[in-house]
Amino acid sequence: MEQKVWLTIRGEQEYEGLERECSELVLSGTLERREDGFLLRYKETGEDGAVTHTRLFAAPERVTLTRTGAVRSEMIFACGQVHTSSYALPFGAVPLAVEARAVRWRLGAHGGLIDLRYRIELGGQKGECALRIHVRMKES
């Protein structure tokens, strides 16, 4: 059953030669328990009005983040593995590689937390990133 949730999403990115960037969003979304894990869905609207739909599937050994819309990408976070794909924006796509350093999550009937720490190479630029999502149920 799909439940409505509030999400606090905190991202940290530090690319070689650049200052560390941090961002935080509070969004509404949905959380659904599946037979083999949890599916979290939410959408982000950019300053230009472009919408990106995000699906985050947390399974026992991995977390898969899929974006469609204004941004298109798939990132698979599994410790000890490198996942390669592309990161597509309206002006074109760039190669993407993700190596998870830590993949932790706990989700349940009262909400939970997803915590991802990873190395990234995006279009040849290398960095260290973290994504932390707090999930809390909406009051009925």
C-alpha positions in Angstrom: 0.0 0.0 0.0 1.3 3.4 -0.9 1.6 5.9 1.9 2.1 9.7 1.6 5.3 11.0 3.2 7.4 14.1 3.8 11.0 13.9 2.7 14.0 15.9 3.8 16.6 15.4 1.2 20.2 16.6 1.9 22.8 16.3 -0.8 26.5 17.0 -0.5 28.9 17.2 -3.5 32.6 17.9 -3.5 34.3 17.7 -6.9 38.0 18.0 -7.5 39.1 21.6 -7.5 35.7 23.0 -6.5 34.2 24.0 -3.2 31.8 21.6 -1.4 28.2 22.2 -2.2 25.3 21.3 0.1 21.6 21.4 -0.7 18.5 20.6 1.3 14.9 20.1 0.0 11.7 19.3 1.8 9.2 17.6 -0.5 6.2 15.4 -0.4 6.3 11.9 -1.9 5.0 8.4 -1.5 6.5 5.2 0.1 5.4 1.8 -0.9 6.4 -1.5 0.7 7.2 -4.1 -2.0 7.9 -7.8 -1.6 11.6 -7.3 -2.1 12.1 -3.8 -0.6 10.7 -0.2 -0.5 9.8 2.2 -3.4 10.1 5.9 -2.7 8.7 8.4 -5.3 8.9 12.1 -5.4 9.2 14.9 -8.0 11.4 18.0 -8.1 10.5 21.2 -9.9 13.5 23.3 -11.1 13.6 27.1 -11.1 12.7 27.0 -14.8 9.6 24.9 -14.0 11.1 21.7 -15.5 10.0 18.6 -13.6 12.1 15.6 -12.7 10.4 12.4 -11.4 12.6 10.3 -9.0 12.1 6.7 -8.0 14.3 5.3 -5.3 14.1 1.5 -4.7 15.7 0.2 -1.5 16.4 -3.5 -1.6 18.5 -5.6 0.8 21.8 -5.4 -1.1 21.4 -2.2 -3.1 19.6 1.1 -3.7 18.6 2.1 -7.2 17.8 5.8 -8.0 16.1 6.4 -11.3 15.2 9.9 -12.7 13.0 10.8 -15.6 11.8 14.0 -17.1 14.0 17.1 -17.2 16.9 14.9 -16.0 17.3 11.3 -17.0 19.7 8.9 -15.1 20.0 5.7 -13.3 22.4 5.1 -10.4 22.8 1.8 -8.6 24.4 1.9 -5.2 25.9 -1.4 -4.1 29.0 -1.5 -1.9 32.1 -2.7 -3.8 30.6 -2.2 -7.2 30.9 0.5 -9.9 27.8 1.3 -11.9 28.2 3.1 -15.2 25.4 4.8 -17.2 24.7 8.3 -18.5 23.3 11.5 -17.0 21.0 13.1 -19.6 20.0 16.8 -19.5 18.1 18.8 -22.1 21.4 19.9 -23.8 22.9 16.3 -24.0 24.2 13.4 -22.0 27.4 12.8 -20.2 29.0 9.5 -18.9 28.4 8.7 -15.3 30.1 6.2 -13.0 29.1 5.6 -9.3 31.0 3.6 -6.7 29.2 3.2 -3.4 31.2 3.6 -0.3 28.3 3.2 2.2 24.7 2.1 1.5 22.5 2.2 4.6 18.7 2.4 4.9 15.9 1.5 7.2 12.3 2.1 6.2 9.1 1.0 7.7 5.6 1.9 8.8 6.7 5.1 10.6 9.2 6.4 8.0 13.0 6.0 8.1 16.2 7.0 6.6 18.3 6.4 3.4 22.0 7.2 3.6 24.3 6.9 0.6 28.0 7.8 0.4 29.7 7.4 -2.9 32.4 8.4 -5.4 31.2 9.8 -8.7 32.7 10.5 -12.1 30.5 12.7 -14.1 31.7 13.7 -17.6 35.3 13.1 -16.5 35.0 15.2 -13.3 35.6 13.2 -10.1 34.0 13.8 -6.8 32.7 12.6 -3.4 29.0 12.8 -2.7 26.5 11.9 0.0 22.7 11.7 -0.2 20.7 11.5 3.0 16.9 11.2 2.9 14.7 11.4 6.0 11.2 9.9 5.5 8.3 10.7 7.8 4.7 9.8 7.4 2.1 12.5 6.7 -0.6 13.0 9.3 -4.0 11.8 8.0 
